[in-house]
Amino acid sequence: MRVIKAARARAFLPAAQSRGRIRLAVGLFSTTLMGGDGRPALLGVVTFRASVDSALLTTSFPWLIPFEQSAELGSPALTSGVPPVVEQWFVAQAVRVAAGRGVLGVAVSSAVRGCAGRASASARVLVPGFVPPRQVGAGVAA
């Protein structure tokens, strides 16, 4: 697993998912299969995007710099030979890679979660070890 160029991610993704600005793309590579270029075969891609709906990021993480410290998780794309259980592991590892590249919050749209609804219906995911700033006047004890 490693960071890949946006162009390589777009070539792997279905046409509907390849649009939009990709902030970061992580590829899952085979340890046994080789691609046509003699390198390990690309088995999957997870993208972190600048959301089409900027409110998705600004509402989910108002204390972070949108498109820089936060991103929208794109739907993971895997080849048919990859077991379904690998998908969750791959996404979790990709979030760790994104954290190493400065992404502190990931918004997951309803489309990625497989639910009908607007993209702004999101789940918020803070990267491991990140503590959001305290809400001023929220009455939260330390």
N, C-alpha and C positions, 0 to 999 in steps of 0.2 A: 504494500500500500504506500502510495506517495502522491505528492502534489503533481498535477499535470496541467498542461497549458489549456486555456479555454477552447482553443480551436480543436484540440484532440477530444475534449469532452463533448463539444458540439457534434463532432463526427460520429461519436458513439451513441449519443442520445437520440430518442425518437424526435421527429421534426417538431411536434407540439411542445416539447420540453427544451428545445435548443435555442429558443428565442430569449431575448433579454440580456442584460449585462451580468456576466458571471464574475463575482468577486474572487472566488476560489473554487477550484475543482480538485477532487481527490479521486484517484483511480485505484481499483483493486486489481492486482495482477496475479496470474497463475504462478505457482511454484514448479509446475511440471509442463504445461503447454507453452509452446512457442508460437509467436505470431509470424506473419509472412516476412517480417524484417529481421527475424532471428532473435528478437527480444521477447521477454515473457509476455504472454497474451493478456490483453486487457479484458477483465471479466465484469467490471462494474464501475460506475461513476456516481459520485454524490457531489452536487454543486451547492454552493452558498452564493446567493444572488442579492443584488440590490433589488428590492421588491418593486414591482410595478406600482403597487399602492403604498406610497411612502408612509401613510398613516399606520400600516401594519407594524413598521419598525418604531416609529416615534411614539405610538400608543403603548406598545409592548415594553419598550425600554426608553422612557423619556430622559433618563440620566446618561444615556450613551450617545455617541456620535453616530447617527444613522449612516448606513452604507460603509462605515469604516470599522466601528466597534460592534456593529450588529448586522445581521444578514438574515435572509429568508432561506430556509432549507428547501432545496429542490427535491423532487421525487427521486429516490434512488433508482438507478437503472442497472439491472444485472442480466447477464446472459442466462439462457434457459437452463444451463447445466449447473448453476450455482444453487445449492440448497436454500430454501426459504429462511431457515434459521440463521444463515450467514448475514442476511440483510440487516437485522437489528444490530449485530456485532459490528458490521461495516459502518453503519451510520454512527454508532457510538464512537468508534475509532476516528471517523472523519471529523466529528465534533472536537475531539482532542487535538487533531491536527490543526483545525481552524483556530482553536484557542492559542496554539503556539504561533499563529500568524496574526494575533491581535483581535480575533472575533470573540467578544465577551458574552454576547447574547444571540440566540438563534430563535427566530420566529418560525413556527410551523403552521403553514396555512391549512385551511380545511381541505383543499384539494390533495395535499400530501397525506393528510390523515385519513383520506378515503371517505370523507363526509361531504354531503351536499351543503352548499352555502357559499357565502362570500369569502374571498381570500383574507379579509380582515378578521374573520373568526379564527383566532390563532391560539396556539399553546405556546407558552414562553418557556424557554430552556436556557438557564444560566449555565455557563461552562463550569465544570468542577473547580472548586476552590475560590470562585468569585462571589463576593458578598456585596449585594447592592447597597447603595448609600441609604442611611436611615431616613425615613420619612419625617420631615420636620413637623413637629406638633402632633404626631400620630399617637403619642402616649405609649410608645413601646419601651418597656424596661430593658436595660442592658443586661 
